[in-house]
Amino acid sequence: MKRIYSNDNMVAVHSAKNILEINGIDCILKNEHSNAMGAVFGTSNLIELWVKNIEDYEVAKSIIEEKITNPQDLANWVCGQCNEQNEGSFEVCWKCQSEKTIE
């Protein structure tokens, strides 16, 4: 096993874990439950994400870099149904709920 990512934000670490698992990389969390106690006692316990198979480390590292550490900004898009401007991260138009079309 090898540590791939750590953060004091549980949501960020869980997001990273989910992304790796979607990509077929087996991983586990450490210090997930000790973080709350650290807040009580004034210590910092980072939640850690570990890759189980060392052979997956380099692929996992590039996925974390691309998706978590330095994500690309997605271009805004205009809905083909109602012509409403949508943020790039939206897959569905916020106004009419039409799906984003790829041109």
C-alpha positions, -999 to +999 in steps of 0.1 A: +000+000+000+010+036-006-004+069+004-017+088-026-036+118-012-044+135+021-066+164+032-084+176+063-116+179+043-135+146+044-155+154+013-124+161-008-108+128+003-140+108-003-143+125-038-108+114-046-115+079-034-147+077-055-128+089-086-101+063-082-127+035-076-146+045-107-113+040-125-109+005-111-083+014-085-087-003-051-080+021-022-088+027+015-091+056+039-070+061+070-076+085+099-112+090+087-127+088+122-098+104+141-103+137+124-132+147+146-112+139+178-083+161+164-107+190+162-117+185+198-081+181+211-066+208+188-044+185+168-044+181+130-051+146+117-053+145+079-075+120+063-054+098+041-062+079+009-040+049+002-038+028-029-039-009-020-018-022-050+015-004-055+013-012-092-017+012-094+002+041-078+014+059-109-020+058-127-037+069-094-013+097-091-021+110-126-058+107-120-056+127-087-035+153-104-059+157-133-092+155-114-085+168-079-052+188-077-054+207-110-088+201-126-094+217-160-120+245-162-148+234-184-161+260-209-195+275-204-222+263-229-254+275-244-285+252-242-297+241-276-333+241-265-337+274-246-305+293-254-297+297-217-260+301-206-248+273-184-216+267-164-192+242-179-196+217-150-234+214-157-244+184-177-281+195-178-294+230-185-304+246-152-334+264-168-351+237-190-333+205-178-322+196-214-290+176-216-258+192-228-252+183-264-217+178-277-210+195-310 
